Amino acid sequence: MTERQPTTTPGRIEPLATLPLFHKLDGRKVVLAGATEGAVWKAELLAATGAELHVFAESETALFADLSNGEINNRVHVHGRGWQASDLDGAALAVADLDDSDAIRAFVAAARQAGVPVNIVDKPDYCDFAFGALVNRSPLIVAVSTDGAAPVFGQAIRTKIEALLPAGLKNWAQAAADWRPAVQARELPFTLRRAFWELFAARAMAEPERKPGPQDEAELFARLAQIEAVHDGKGRVTLVGAGPGDPELLTLKAIRALQSADIILYDDLVSPGVLELARREAKRMLVGKTGYGPSVKQGDINALIVSLAASGKHVVRLKGGDPGIFGRAGEEIDACHAAGIPVAIVPGISAAQGAAASLGLSLTHRDHARRLQFVTGHSRKGELPEDLDWRSMADPAASTVIYMARATLPGFRERAIAAGLDPLTPAVAVLSATRPDEARVAATIATLPEKLSELPASGPVLVLLGHAFGSLLAVANPAEDRRRA
């Protein structure tokens, strides 16, 4: 087995049609040209930001009467003439709702000459920026953009998000703005600042409709003081189960851990989709092992976890499946305890659960399997473990899940059958369970090892063995099922 060194990997971002930005417009000049219903809506939106809005509407100034005569009239200036190039001087943004092609090109040229980002309503080809469909919980704001391709679709997504975000989050967002100066005044290290805001977010999401008050502020800052009193400069470690591959199988707790990580140490079995859910600023390091291929030594991984956490980092050790099932979590936990590093475990959907769910099967069955056992087909030396309980492997009332069995399954078959396992016991091998490239092959245990060659040459393989899986064998190979009968 080739030795491998931990490798830093960049946090990749899929291509973006546009870069979403939030402009601070309070007190800044914004120019709007046009006398349409669309222009009125854009004027209301821009005025709501506190912008010093100049509207050029020629003779249709009455359209903007509600804005110019209302409570924000001191910030909205409606001009009964067409725009001029000099009107754009010093503007932060320029917006127009125009139909004439020559007028559009002239406005865009003048804005760009003045160095002002420009938007032409419903004309994405002329736009430097776009207005998203807004979910307004200000100061919490969510914007949805389809890059002008399907505004109605964007509105539908906005409606979905509106239903998911309680209106009360507006109050919590305002509380965050109000309390931030007090947090900053403490001049805390990043770890403690983040700890406070994690506590804040947890409370807000637990009771989003309740308006936060002085008691919440006092309790959160008291909790911060407790954390500060015991903080010794060390970080912490979280062992997180990434599930079998499908990002939708991540737990909410796993996502929260990924979002709070400073450094993520992950295995080869972790899918790119799972890493996409991690905090963008988190450093990513590949420390994986591959069967009979390049692998990072476990001792090196343990030392890296401890050294990074000792420097004050929140280290997330991200493992495929569940970290407590053949993930060497025990060794990493022991290393953290020996160094006095706090360690927490976030369980994940195991590869066995993911494979069974993907196959539409239950791992246990009242008529066929009263016991479930997980075993490894791979010892420290890369061989079939010598200390497996072969009588248990032959138990006809058990479902057996064999991890890392691609190379050792022929030996497992011989030893288990010699111990009394029925050669016609149903078995299925699943490669890359729950992922888009999932593949499987079903047979009896007597013939499955030879059928593994039908699977792709690379990827994690899991074998499910037992009478609970007989229905899959009947569908996959009716002739062989008849021989069993």
C-alpha positions in Angstrom: 0.0 0.0 0.0 1.5 3.3 -1.1 1.9 6.0 1.6 0.0 9.2 1.0 0.3 12.6 2.5 -2.6 14.8 3.6 -3.5 17.1 0.6 -5.0 20.5 0.8 -7.8 20.9 -1.7 -9.5 24.1 -2.7 -13.2 24.7 -2.0 -14.6 24.6 -5.5 -17.6 26.7 -6.4 -19.7 25.7 -9.4 -19.8 28.4 -12.2 -22.0 31.4 -11.4 -24.0 33.2 -14.0 -23.8 36.3 -11.9 -22.2 37.3 -8.6 -24.9 38.1 -6.0 -24.0 41.4 -4.2 -25.9 43.5 -1.7 -25.5 47.3 -2.2 -25.5 49.8 0.6 -27.5 52.7 -0.9 -28.6 54.7 2.2 -28.0 58.3 1.3 -26.4 57.6 -2.0 -27.6 58.9 -5.4 -29.5 56.5 -7.7 -30.9 57.4 -11.1 -34.1 55.9 -12.5 -35.4 56.7 -16.0 -38.8 55.7 -17.3 -42.5 56.3 -16.7 -44.0 52.8 -16.5 -45.6 50.6 -13.8 -42.3 48.7 -13.8 -40.4 51.9 -13.1 -42.8 52.7 -10.2 -42.1 49.3 -8.6 -38.3 49.8 -9.0 -38.6 53.3 -7.5 -40.4 51.9 -4.5 -37.8 49.2 -4.1 -34.9 51.6 -4.4 -36.5 54.2 -2.1 -36.9 51.5 0.6 -33.1 51.2 0.8 -32.8 54.9 1.8 -31.2 55.9 -1.5 -31.3 59.5 -2.7 -33.5 58.6 -5.7 -33.8 60.8 -8.8 -36.6 59.7 -11.1 -36.7 61.1 -14.7 -40.3 60.6 -15.9 -40.9 63.4 -18.3 -44.6 64.3 -18.3 -45.7 61.2 -16.3 -44.7 62.4 -12.8 -48.1 61.6 -11.4 -47.2 57.9 -11.5 -44.7 58.5 -8.7 -46.9 60.8 -6.6 -47.3 58.2 -3.8 -43.6 58.0 -3.4 -42.7 61.7 -3.8 -45.5 62.9 -1.5 -45.3 60.1 1.1 -43.2 59.5 4.2 -40.0 59.1 2.1 -40.6 62.2 0.0 -37.4 63.8 1.2 -35.4 61.1 -0.5 -37.4 60.7 -3.8 -36.9 63.5 -6.4 -39.2 63.2 -9.5 -38.1 65.3 -12.5 -40.6 66.1 -15.2 -38.1 65.8 -18.0 -36.0 63.2 -19.7 -32.6 62.2 -18.3 -29.3 63.7 -19.4 -25.8 62.3 -19.3 -24.8 64.7 -16.5 -27.6 63.3 -14.3 -25.6 60.2 -13.9 -22.6 61.9 -12.4 -21.9 60.5 -8.9 -24.6 57.9 -9.0 -24.2 54.5 -7.3 -26.6 52.8 -9.7 -28.6 53.6 -12.8 -31.9 51.9 -13.7 -34.2 52.4 -16.7 -37.4 50.9 -18.0 -37.3 51.7 -21.7 -38.5 50.1 -24.9 -36.8 52.0 -27.7 -33.6 50.3 -28.7 -31.7 53.6 -29.4 -32.8 55.0 -26.1 -31.7 51.9 -24.2 -28.2 52.0 -25.9 -27.8 55.7 -25.2 -28.7 55.2 -21.5 -26.3 52.2 -21.1 -23.5 54.0 -22.9 -23.9 57.1 -20.7 -24.0 55.0 -17.5 -20.9 53.1 -18.4 -19.1 56.3 -19.4 -19.9 57.7 -15.9 -18.7 54.4 -14.3 -22.2 53.6 -13.0 -23.5 50.0 -13.0 -26.7 49.9 -15.1 -29.9 47.8 -15.2 -32.5 47.9 -18.0 -35.7 46.4 -16.7 -36.5 43.1 -18.4 -33.5 43.5 -20.8 -30.8 41.2 -19.3 -28.5 41.6 -22.3 -28.0 45.3 -21.4 -27.6 44.8 -17.6 -24.5 45.0 -15.4 -26.6 43.8 -12.4 -30.0 42.2 -11.9 -32.8 42.6 -9.3 -33.5 39.3 -7.6 -36.9 38.1 -6.3 -36.7 39.3 -2.7 -37.7 37.6 0.6 -37.7 40.6 3.0 -37.0 40.0 6.6 -34.8 43.1 6.8 -32.1 43.2 8.0 -32.3 39.6 6.9 -32.8 39.6 3.1 -32.8 36.7 0.6 -32.6 37.4 -3.1 -33.3 34.8 -5.8 -32.0 35.2 -9.4 -32.4 33.2 -12.6 -30.1 35.6 -14.5 -33.1 37.0 -16.3 -33.9 33.6 -17.8 -37.2 32.9 -16.0 -38.4 35.6 -13.6 -41.6 33.8 -12.9 -39.6 30.7 -11.9 -37.6 32.9 -9.6 -40.8 34.3 -8.1 -42.0 30.7 -7.5 -38.8 29.9 -5.6 -39.2 33.1 -3.6 -42.7 32.0 -2.6 -41.3 28.7 -1.4 -38.6 30.4 0.7 -41.2 32.8 2.1 -43.1 29.9 3.5 -39.9 28.4 5.0 -38.7 31.6 6.7 -40.9 32.7 9.6 -41.7 36.4 9.7 -40.3 36.6 13.2 -36.7 36.1 11.9 -36.8 39.8 11.1 -36.7 40.5 14.8 -33.8 38.1 15.4 -31.9 39.7 12.6 -32.4 43.1 14.1 -31.3 41.8 17.5 -28.1 40.5 15.9 -27.5 44.0 14.5 -28.2 45.6 17.9 -26.0 43.2 19.9 -23.0 43.0 17.5 -21.3 46.1 18.9 -21.3 44.6 22.4 -19.7 41.4 21.0 -17.1 43.4 19.1 -16.3 45.5 22.1 -15.1 42.4 23.9 -12.3 41.9 21.4 -12.7 38.2 21.4 -10.7 35.7 19.3 -12.5 34.4 16.3 -13.4 31.1 18.0 -15.3 32.8 20.8 -17.0 35.2 18.5 -18.2 32.4 16.4 -19.3 30.4 19.5 -21.5 33.4 20.5 -23.2 33.6 17.1 -23.7 29.8 17.0 -25.5 30.1 20.3 -27.5 33.0 18.9 -28.5 31.2 15.7 -29.5 28.1 17.7 -31.8 30.1 19.9 -33.3 32.0 16.9 -34.0 28.9 14.9 -35.5 27.2 17.9 -38.0 30.0 18.5 -38.1 32.0 15.3 -41.5 33.6 15.9 -40.7 34.8 19.4 -39.4 38.4 19.6 -36.0 38.4 21.4 -35.8 40.6 24.4 -33.4 41.7 27.2 -33.5 38.3 28.9 -32.2 36.6 25.7 -29.4 39.1 25.5 -28.5 38.6 29.1 -28.6 34.8 28.9 -26.5 34.7 25.7 -23.8 37.0 27.0 -23.8 35.1 30.3 -23.2 31.9 28.3 -20.4 33.7 26.4 -18.8 34.7 29.6 -18.8 31.1 30.8 -17.2 29.9 27.5 -14.6 32.7 27.8 -13.7 31.8 31.4 -12.8 28.2 30.5 -11.3 28.9 27.0 -7.7 27.8 27.0 -6.9 28.6 23.4 -7.6 25.0 22.2 -10.1 24.2 19.5 -12.3 21.2 19.2 -12.9 18.2 17.0 -16.2 17.0 15.6 -16.3 13.5 13.9 -19.1 13.8 11.3 -20.8 11.1 9.4 -21.1 12.2 5.7 -23.5 9.3 4.9 -23.1 7.0 1.9 -22.8 9.7 -0.7 -26.2 11.4 -1.4 -26.0 14.9 0.1 -29.7 14.8 1.0 -28.9 12.1 3.5 -26.9 14.4 5.7 -28.3 15.2 9.0 -29.1 18.7 10.1 -26.5 18.4 12.8 -23.9 17.4 10.3 -24.7 20.4 8.1 -24.3 22.7 11.1 -20.9 21.2 11.9 -19.8 21.6 8.3 -21.0 25.2 8.4 -19.0 26.0 11.6 -15.7 24.2 10.6 -12.4 25.9 10.3 -10.7 22.9 8.7 -12.3 19.8 7.2 -10.3 16.6 7.0 -12.2 14.3 4.7 -11.9 10.8 3.1 -12.1 9.7 -0.5 -15.6 8.3 0.1 -17.0 11.7 0.8 -18.9 13.0 -2.2 -18.3 16.4 -3.7 -22.0 17.2 -3.1 -21.5 16.9 0.6 -18.5 19.2 0.6 -20.6 21.8 -1.3 -22.6 22.2 1.9 -19.5 23.1 4.0 -18.6 26.7 5.0 -16.9 28.3 2.1 -14.0 29.6 4.1 -13.2 26.3 5.7 -9.9 24.8 4.6 -10.3 21.3 3.1 -7.7 18.5 3.4 -7.9 15.1 1.8 -6.7 12.4 4.2 -8.3 9.4 2.7 -7.4 5.8 2.3 -8.0 3.7 -0.8 -8.2 -0.1 -0.8 -4.8 -1.4 -1.8 -3.9 2.1 -3.1 -2.4 5.3 -1.8 -3.4 6.0 1.8 -2.6 8.4 4.6 -1.4 6.6 7.7 -3.8 6.7 10.6 -1.1 7.9 12.9 -0.5 10.9 10.7 -4.2 11.6 10.6 -4.4 11.5 14.4 -1.4 13.8 14.8 -2.9 16.2 12.3 -6.2 16.4 14.0 -4.6 17.0 17.4 -2.2 19.7 16.1 -4.9 21.6 14.3 -7.3 21.5 17.2 -4.5 22.5 19.6 -4.0 25.7 17.6 -7.5 26.7 18.3 -9.3 25.4 15.2 -12.6 23.7 14.9 -11.6 20.5 13.1 -14.3 18.5 11.4 -13.2 15.0 10.6 -15.6 14.0 7.8 -16.1 10.3 7.1 -18.2 8.4 4.7 -21.2 6.6 6.2 -21.2 6.7 10.0 -17.9 7.5 11.7 -18.4 4.8 14.3 -18.7 1.9 11.8 -15.3 0.9 10.4 -14.2 4.5 10.3 -11.4 4.2 12.8 -13.2 6.8 14.9 -12.1 5.1 18.1 -8.4 5.8 17.4 -9.0 9.4 16.7 -11.2 9.8 19.8 -8.4 8.3 21.9 -5.8 10.7 20.4 -8.0 13.7 21.1 -8.7 12.6 24.7 -4.9 12.0 25.3 -4.3 15.6 24.1 -7.1 17.1 26.1 -9.0 18.1 23.0 -12.8 18.2 23.2 -14.3 15.8 20.7 -18.0 15.3 19.7 -19.6 12.8 17.3 -22.3 13.4 14.8 -23.6 10.1 13.5 -24.4 9.6 9.9 -26.5 7.3 7.7 -24.4 4.2 7.4 -23.5 2.7 4.0 -25.5 -0.3 4.9 -28.6 1.7 5.6 -28.1 3.7 2.4 -27.6 0.6 0.3 -30.7 -1.1 1.7 -32.8 1.9 1.2 -31.6 2.3 -2.4 -32.4 -1.3 -3.0 -35.9 -0.9 -1.4 -35.1 -3.6 1.2 -35.1 -3.9 5.0 -32.0 -5.0 6.7 -34.1 -7.1 9.1 -37.2 -9.1 8.6 -39.4 -10.8 11.2 -39.5 -14.0 9.1 -36.0 -14.1 7.8 -33.6 -12.0 9.9 -33.7 -11.5 13.7 -30.2 -10.3 13.9 -28.1 -7.7 12.0 -24.3 -7.9 12.0 -21.7 -5.6 10.4 -18.3 -7.1 9.7 -15.2 -5.9 7.8 -13.7 -8.0 5.0 -10.4 -6.1 5.3 -7.8 -6.5 8.1 -4.9 -4.2 8.9 -2.9 -6.2 6.4 -5.5 -6.0 3.7 -6.5 -9.6 4.0 -9.6 -11.4 5.2 -9.7 -11.0 9.0 -8.8 -14.2 10.8 -10.8 -13.5 13.9 -14.3 -13.4 12.4 -16.9 -15.5 14.2 -17.6 -17.9 11.4 -20.5 -19.6 13.2 -22.2 -16.2 13.3 -21.4 -15.6 9.6 -23.3 -18.9 8.9 -26.3 -18.0 11.0 -29.4 -18.4 8.7 -31.4 -16.0 10.9 -28.9 -13.1 10.5 -28.4 -10.3 8.0 -24.7 -9.8 7.4 -23.2 -6.6 5.9 -19.6 -7.0 4.8 -17.6 -3.8 4.4 -14.6 -3.6 2.1 -15.1 -7.1 0.7 -14.3 -6.7 -3.0 -10.9 -8.5 -2.8 -11.6 -10.9 0.0 -15.2 -12.1 -0.8 -14.0 -15.4 -2.3 -12.2 -16.3 0.9 -15.2 -15.2 3.0 -17.4 -17.4 0.9 -15.2 -20.5 1.5 -14.8 -20.0 5.2 -18.5 -19.2 5.8 -19.8 -22.1 3.8 -17.3 -24.4 5.6 -18.8 -23.1 8.8 -22.3 -24.1 7.7 -23.6 -21.2 5.6 -26.1 -22.3 3.0 -24.4 -21.7 -0.4 -27.7 -20.6 -1.8 -28.1 -17.8 0.7 -29.0 -14.6 -1.2 -26.3 -11.9 -1.5 -26.0 -8.6 -3.3 -23.0 -6.4 -3.9 -23.6 -2.6 -4.1 -21.1 -0.2 -5.5 -21.3 3.5 -4.6 -24.6 3.2 -2.8 -27.0 6.2 -3.1 -24.7 8.0 -5.6 -25.6 8.6 -9.3 -23.1 5.9 -10.4 -24.5 3.3 -8.1 -24.3 -0.3 -9.4 -25.3 -3.6 -8.0 -25.2 -7.3 -8.7 -27.3 -10.0 -7.0 -26.6 -13.7 -6.7 -26.2 -16.4 -4.1 -23.1 -16.2 -1.9 -21.8 -19.2 -3.8 -21.6 -17.3 -7.1 -21.4 -13.6 -6.1 -17.6 -13.4 -5.9 -17.3 -14.2 -9.6 -20.0 -11.7 -10.4 -18.1 -8.8 -8.8 -16.2 -8.3 -12.1 -19.5 -7.0 -13.6 -19.2 -3.9 -11.3 -16.9 -1.0 -12.2 -13.3 -1.5 -11.1 -13.2 1.5 -8.7 -15.5 2.6 -5.9 -16.6 1.3 -2.5 -18.3 -2.1 -2.5 -20.7 -3.3 0.2 -22.1 -6.9 0.4 -25.4 -7.6 1.9 -25.9 -11.3 2.8 -29.0 -13.1 4.1 -32.5 -14.4 3.5 -34.0 -10.9 4.0 -32.6 -10.0 0.6 -34.1 -13.0 -1.3 -36.7 -10.8 -3.1 -34.0 -8.9 -4.8 -32.4 -12.1 -6.0 -35.7 -13.3 -7.4 -36.0 -10.2 -9.5 -32.4 -10.0 -10.6 -31.9 -13.7 -11.4 -35.0 -15.8 -11.5 -33.2 -18.9 -12.8 -30.9 -18.9 -9.8 -33.8 -18.3 -7.5 -35.6 -21.4 -8.9 -32.5 -23.4 -8.1 -32.7 -22.1 -4.5 -36.3 -23.3 -4.4 
